[in-house]
């Protein structure tokens, strides 16, 4: 079980390595971690050096926490994440997000590569997450609740903060970047979904599907952070395209859109109000 003092030990270790506490956290998904290399005055902490911090073994996830400056903000950027399908407990999956919030990140930008259910979302699109479907079969808040982290029964109505989404849309408009919006369904993985599962999720209202983000969003929101979710649509979901799905395709599409993505995240974060 993840205990508050484990979170505090990680926070204290990180705080002793950096000149200033971050106020914005970034969780960067498959193929998107290079954004952290654009931060100024960077301090790079490999996950393996941080007490209790889980280490990802998925291709495209570098496994570093990078703290640096972006505009007027100090930012903590996670280059990769761990996933429930890797065999971790849900408490372990959300541990880094909880550490970021406890460290001082009152705003968290969570990114991922996702499959698009079409027809409005196609590979190469960027889309805000307006809401989600938790199809993981569990919840990161299951088990004893620690009141110092958040309430027993947190409201999820505006988990993906409307003000943050409006800010992101305005930033995209200034750059001339098309930023779509949709509902993200989190599936357990690591197998990709079947065509029948994709049809089911479409009926339920999902427009994107992936294997991450939702646990971290719930846990950080539980602690009072404002959440912005951005998906890079890396492929059509199963049954929509005749091509078989592959992780290589996910990474290739994420790499192709990375310049636009980095520009967008830079504009969003650098223009956050102080």
Secondary structure as UniProt FT lines:
FT   HELIX           4..15
FT   TURN            16..17
FT   STRAND          24..28
FT   TURN            30..31
FT   HELIX           33..38
FT   STRAND          40..46
FT   HELIX           47..49
FT   TURN            51..52
FT   TURN            59..60
FT   STRAND          64..70
FT   TURN            71..72
FT   STRAND          73..79
FT   HELIX           84..86
FT   HELIX           90..103
FT   STRAND          107..116
FT   TURN            123..124
FT   STRAND          126..134
FT   TURN            140..141
FT   TURN            147..149
FT   TURN            152..153
FT   TURN            157..158
FT   HELIX           162..175
FT   STRAND          179..186
FT   HELIX           195..204
FT   STRAND          208..210
FT   HELIX           214..222
FT   TURN            223..224
FT   STRAND          226..236
FT   TURN            239..240
FT   HELIX           247..270
//
